[in-house]
Amino acid sequence: KKVSLLTLNGYEFLLFGKRQHERRKTTEKVSMKLALAANHFLCLIDLNFLGLFPYGFLLHLLFASYYFFYSKMVFQCVLEYYVFN
């Protein structure tokens, strides 16, 4: 019985490690996307300084929707982290 209990605990630990690894991978993906969104906003500021305001405004609408989507994903990841840990 002791051996089976240890095996079960080891298996649970492996599953927990796998879940943590998967969660870490998704968080890395989201942080990369957030960095891209921030980069787009910096490009937008450069466009506005160059005097290309109408194009800058259209880009702002496009990237703001991206940014909203990514910030929702980050909030979800943080929420999951606090709920599961």
C-alpha positions, 0 to 999 in steps of 0.5 A: 500500500505504501508503494502505491500511495507514493506512486500516486503522489508522484503521478499527481506531482507530475500532472501538477508540474505539467499543468504549471508548465502549460500555464507558463507557456500561455503566459509567455505567449500573452506577454509577447503579444502585449509587447507587440501591442505596446510596439504598435502604440509606439509606432502610432505615436511616431506616425502622429509626430510625422503628421500622418494623423488620419492614418495614425487614427485608423491604426489607433482603432485597429491596435486598440482593439488588439490591446483590449483583447490581450489585456483581457487574456492577461487578466484571465491568466492572473485570475487563474493563477490566484484561483489555482494557487 
